[in-house]
Amino acid sequence: MGYPEFHYEWEWWLRSSPERLWPFVADTNRFNRDTGLPGVRRADDAIRENARQSLLFSKLGVRVEWEEEPFEWVRPYRFGVHRRYRAGPVASTRVLVELEPSPRGGTWLVYHSWIRSKNLLGVTTVPLLMGFFYRRAFDTAFRRYDELATSEDSVFEQSASAHFTPRGHTRLDALRRGLLERTDEPELVARLVETVERGDSFVMARLRPYALADAWGVPRRKVLELCLMATRAGIFDLRWDLLCPLCRGVKESGSTLEEMKQRAHCEVCNIDFAANFDRSVELTFRASPTLRRVEERTFCVGGPQLTPHIVA
């Protein structure tokens, strides 16, 4: 018995340009979290032909497993992905997101999704979830991204529900005073503390000092030195990440350089590579667990923003 394929096409006019919206809209890991999708994990460690991956999640006791093709995109105008399901109520899904500059300014964002049901449960639940729940969740997310893209606040300082530990705010204030005594940059210290207080949990789980400096418009070395002093003060824990030279994904991490392996393997790119300090090792920072708990779950393993250096 064949089941129908549902097609949904939703449109938004947003004030921001495609270039300003792209870092938010194309961050599918963040988007899936913000729209209520559960965290995902790999069903196995194997990467299949043409870099397809086997992934799964569970929702309301239903196991959903699928094979995901690599995302395709042209920044900052469109991206899409195709998934074929092995378990769950859906047989396949296709997603296409288009950002077109509007003649009156801003962006026409069009979200297409094609969903083919596998059984009667899919026929029943897909229209219910897409028509009532996800349409509203997508609308909330895209309009929030539009506000972020048009505001002076960067993604590092966006308002978020940070989960501080008991007395975490009090401890952060004490550490802030100690950091001020170590540096003569009160304005930068205030911005850094604000980032710890309000920064998105994804960002605070892997804070990149050079990206933070670029967003603030200040010299990179100055922000790097500030983060190192904040680590000594107890605000951050530092981490060394070994990156794949092609996809720039993190393949190994350690709190010291001695823990880093000399060679690593990227399962996505299917290459072995040597650790080159100048090109493959990055120093990142994480909010101290004595202050706040940060998000570690993964909601999407693909997406254009995981490899933002790739334009098409």
C-alpha positions as CSV (number, residue, x, y, z in Angstrom):
1,M,0.0,0.0,0.0
2,G,1.4,3.4,-1.0
3,Y,1.0,6.4,1.3
4,P,0.8,10.0,0.3
5,E,3.6,12.5,0.2
6,F,2.8,15.7,2.1
7,H,4.2,19.0,0.8
8,Y,4.4,22.1,3.0
9,E,5.5,25.5,1.7
10,W,5.7,28.3,4.2
11,E,6.9,31.9,3.5
12,W,8.1,34.7,5.7
13,W,9.2,38.3,4.9
14,L,12.0,39.2,7.2
15,R,13.7,42.6,7.6
16,S,17.3,41.3,7.4
17,S,19.3,40.6,4.3
18,P,20.1,36.9,3.3
19,E,23.7,37.6,4.3
20,R,22.7,38.6,7.8
21,L,20.2,35.9,8.3
22,W,22.4,33.0,6.9
23,P,24.5,32.4,10.1
24,F,21.3,31.9,12.1
25,V,19.0,30.1,9.6
26,A,21.7,27.8,8.2
27,D,22.8,26.7,11.7
28,T,20.6,23.6,11.6
29,N,21.9,22.3,14.9
30,R,20.6,25.5,16.7
31,F,17.4,25.5,14.6
32,N,16.5,21.9,15.4
33,R,17.0,22.7,19.1
34,D,15.0,25.9,19.0
35,T,12.1,24.2,17.3
36,G,11.7,21.4,19.7
37,L,13.4,18.5,17.9
38,P,15.1,15.9,20.1
39,G,18.9,15.4,20.3
40,V,20.3,13.0,17.7
41,R,23.1,10.4,17.8
42,R,24.8,8.2,15.2
43,A,23.2,4.8,14.9
44,D,26.7,3.4,14.1
45,D,30.2,4.7,13.3
46,A,30.2,3.8,9.7
47,I,30.1,6.6,7.0
48,R,28.4,5.1,3.9
49,E,28.9,5.8,0.2
50,N,28.9,9.5,-0.7
51,A,29.3,10.5,3.0
52,R,25.8,9.4,4.0
53,Q,25.3,8.9,7.8
54,S,23.0,6.7,9.8
55,L,21.3,8.7,12.6
56,L,18.5,8.2,15.1
57,F,16.5,9.8,17.9
58,S,13.6,8.8,20.1
59,K,10.5,10.9,20.7
60,L,7.5,9.8,22.8
61,G,8.8,6.3,22.9
62,V,9.1,6.0,19.1
63,R,12.5,5.2,17.7
64,V,13.3,7.1,14.5
65,E,16.3,6.1,12.4
66,W,17.4,7.4,9.0
67,E,20.1,7.6,6.5
68,E,21.1,11.3,5.8
69,E,22.7,12.5,2.7
70,P,25.1,15.4,2.9
71,F,23.6,18.9,2.9
72,E,23.8,20.9,-0.3
73,W,23.9,24.7,-0.2
74,V,24.8,27.9,-1.9
75,R,25.5,30.6,0.7
76,P,23.5,32.7,1.5
77,Y,20.6,31.8,-0.8
78,R,19.6,28.2,-0.2
79,F,20.3,24.8,1.4
80,G,18.6,21.4,1.5
81,V,18.9,17.8,2.6
82,H,17.3,14.4,1.9
83,R,16.7,11.7,4.5
84,R,15.5,8.1,4.0
85,Y,14.1,6.5,7.1
86,R,14.6,2.9,8.3
87,A,12.5,3.1,11.5
88,G,9.6,5.3,12.5
89,P,6.4,6.5,10.9
90,V,8.0,8.4,8.0
91,A,9.6,6.9,4.8
92,S,11.5,9.9,3.5
93,T,11.8,13.7,4.0
94,R,13.3,16.4,1.8
95,V,13.9,20.0,3.0
96,L,14.7,23.1,0.9
97,V,15.2,26.5,2.4
98,E,15.5,29.5,0.1
99,L,16.4,33.1,1.0
100,E,15.7,35.6,-1.8
101,P,16.4,39.3,-1.5
102,S,13.2,41.2,-1.5
103,P,12.7,44.2,-3.9
104,R,11.5,46.3,-0.9
105,G,14.5,45.3,1.2
106,G,14.9,42.3,3.5
107,T,14.4,38.7,2.6
108,W,11.7,36.4,1.4
109,L,12.4,33.1,3.2
110,V,10.6,30.1,1.8
111,Y,10.7,26.8,3.7
112,H,9.7,23.7,1.6
113,S,9.3,20.2,3.1
114,W,8.2,17.0,1.4
115,I,7.3,14.1,3.8
116,R,6.3,10.7,2.7
117,S,4.6,8.5,5.3
118,K,5.5,4.9,5.9
119,N,2.3,3.8,7.7
120,L,-1.0,5.0,9.2
121,L,0.7,6.5,12.2
122,G,2.7,8.8,9.8
123,V,-0.5,9.7,7.8
124,T,-2.1,10.7,11.1
125,T,0.7,12.5,12.9
126,V,2.5,14.3,10.1
127,P,-0.3,16.8,9.3
128,L,-0.9,17.3,13.0
129,L,2.7,18.0,13.9
130,M,3.5,20.1,10.8
131,G,0.3,22.0,10.6
132,F,-0.1,23.0,14.2
133,F,3.2,22.5,16.2
134,Y,6.1,23.0,13.8
135,R,4.7,25.8,11.8
136,R,4.4,27.9,14.9
137,A,7.8,26.8,16.2
138,F,9.4,27.6,12.8
139,D,7.7,31.0,12.8
140,T,9.0,31.8,16.3
141,A,12.5,30.7,15.4
142,F,12.8,32.6,12.1
143,R,11.4,35.8,13.6
144,R,13.8,35.6,16.5
145,Y,16.7,35.1,14.1
146,D,15.5,38.1,12.2
147,E,15.7,40.2,15.4
148,L,19.1,38.9,16.2
149,A,20.4,39.7,12.7
150,T,19.1,43.3,12.8
151,S,20.2,44.0,16.4
152,E,23.7,45.1,17.5
153,D,23.9,42.0,19.8
154,S,25.9,39.2,18.3
155,V,25.1,35.5,18.6
156,F,27.6,35.6,21.6
157,E,25.4,37.9,23.6
158,Q,21.9,36.9,22.7
159,S,19.4,36.6,25.4
160,A,19.1,32.9,26.4
161,S,17.9,30.9,29.4
162,A,21.3,30.2,30.9
163,H,21.2,27.4,33.6
164,F,23.4,28.8,36.4
165,T,24.5,26.6,39.3
166,P,23.3,27.6,42.8
167,R,25.2,30.8,43.8
168,G,26.7,30.8,40.2
169,H,25.8,34.5,39.7
170,T,27.4,35.4,43.0
171,R,30.5,33.5,42.2
172,L,30.7,35.0,38.7
173,D,30.5,38.5,40.2
174,A,33.4,37.7,42.6
175,L,35.5,36.3,39.7
176,R,34.7,39.4,37.6
177,R,36.2,41.6,40.3
178,G,39.3,39.4,40.4
179,L,39.6,39.6,36.6
180,L,39.4,43.4,36.7
181,E,42.3,43.5,39.1
182,R,44.4,41.5,36.5
183,T,43.6,43.7,33.5
184,D,43.1,47.3,32.6
185,E,40.3,46.5,30.1
186,P,37.1,47.1,32.2
187,E,34.9,47.4,29.0
188,L,36.1,44.1,27.6
189,V,35.7,42.4,31.0
190,A,32.1,43.6,31.2
191,R,31.4,42.3,27.7
192,L,33.0,39.0,28.5
193,V,31.0,38.6,31.7
194,E,27.8,39.5,29.8
195,T,28.6,36.8,27.3
196,V,29.0,34.2,30.1
197,E,25.7,35.4,31.6
198,R,23.6,35.7,28.4
199,G,25.5,33.7,25.7
200,D,23.8,30.8,24.0
201,S,24.7,27.5,25.6
202,F,26.1,26.1,22.2
203,V,28.5,29.1,22.1
204,M,29.5,28.8,25.8
205,A,30.3,25.1,25.3
206,R,33.0,26.0,22.7
207,L,33.8,29.7,22.8
208,R,36.2,30.7,20.1
209,P,38.2,33.8,21.1
210,Y,39.0,34.9,17.5
211,A,35.3,34.7,16.5
212,L,34.4,36.6,19.6
213,A,37.0,39.3,18.8
214,D,35.7,39.6,15.2
215,A,32.2,40.0,16.4
216,W,33.3,42.7,18.9
217,G,35.5,44.4,16.4
218,V,38.6,44.4,18.6
219,P,42.1,42.9,18.1
220,R,42.1,39.1,18.3
221,R,45.2,38.9,20.5
222,K,43.6,41.2,23.1
223,V,40.5,38.9,23.4
224,L,42.6,35.8,23.5
225,E,44.7,37.2,26.3
226,L,41.5,38.2,28.1
227,C,40.1,34.6,27.8
228,L,43.4,33.2,29.1
229,M,43.3,35.5,32.1
230,A,39.6,34.6,32.6
231,T,40.6,30.9,32.7
232,R,43.2,31.6,35.4
233,A,40.5,33.5,37.3
234,G,38.2,30.5,37.2
235,I,35.6,31.8,34.7
236,F,36.6,29.4,31.8
237,D,38.1,26.0,31.3
238,L,40.3,25.8,28.2
239,R,40.4,23.1,25.6
240,W,42.6,22.2,22.7
241,D,40.6,20.9,19.6
242,L,42.1,19.0,16.7
243,L,40.3,20.0,13.5
244,C,39.9,18.1,10.3
245,P,41.6,20.2,7.6
246,L,38.7,19.7,5.1
247,C,35.4,19.9,7.1
248,R,36.9,21.7,10.1
249,G,35.0,19.4,12.5
250,V,36.5,18.7,15.9
251,K,38.0,15.2,15.9
252,E,40.0,15.2,19.2
253,S,39.9,17.4,22.3
254,G,42.1,17.7,25.4
255,S,42.8,20.0,28.2
256,T,46.5,19.9,27.5
257,L,48.6,19.6,24.3
258,E,50.1,16.4,25.7
259,E,46.7,14.7,25.3
260,M,46.4,15.5,21.6
261,K,47.1,12.7,19.2
262,Q,49.7,13.2,16.4
263,R,47.4,11.6,13.8
264,A,43.6,11.5,13.6
265,H,40.9,10.2,11.3
266,C,37.8,12.1,10.0
267,E,35.0,9.7,9.4
268,V,33.0,12.2,7.5
269,C,35.7,13.1,5.0
270,N,37.2,9.6,5.2
271,I,40.8,10.9,5.5
272,D,43.7,10.4,7.9
273,F,45.6,13.6,8.8
274,A,48.5,14.7,10.9
275,A,48.2,17.3,13.7
276,N,49.5,20.5,12.3
277,F,49.5,23.1,15.1
278,D,49.2,26.1,12.8
279,R,46.3,24.7,10.8
280,S,44.6,21.9,12.7
281,V,44.8,22.8,16.4
282,E,42.5,25.4,17.9
283,L,42.3,26.8,21.5
284,T,38.7,27.1,22.7
285,F,37.1,28.0,26.0
286,R,34.1,26.6,28.0
287,A,32.2,28.2,30.8
288,S,33.3,26.8,34.1
289,P,30.8,24.1,35.3
290,T,31.0,25.9,38.7
291,L,29.1,28.8,37.2
292,R,26.6,27.5,34.6
293,R,25.7,24.3,32.8
294,V,26.0,24.4,29.1
295,E,24.3,22.5,26.3
296,E,26.3,19.4,25.0
297,R,23.6,17.6,23.1
298,T,23.7,17.4,19.3
299,F,20.6,18.2,17.3
300,C,22.0,18.0,13.8
301,V,25.3,16.5,12.5
302,G,25.2,18.3,9.2
303,G,24.2,21.7,8.0
304,P,26.1,24.6,6.3
305,Q,27.2,26.3,9.4
306,L,29.3,23.3,10.5
307,T,31.5,24.1,7.6
308,P,31.0,27.8,7.1
309,H,34.2,28.1,5.0
310,I,32.5,26.2,2.2
311,V,30.4,28.5,0.1
312,A,28.9,25.9,-2.3
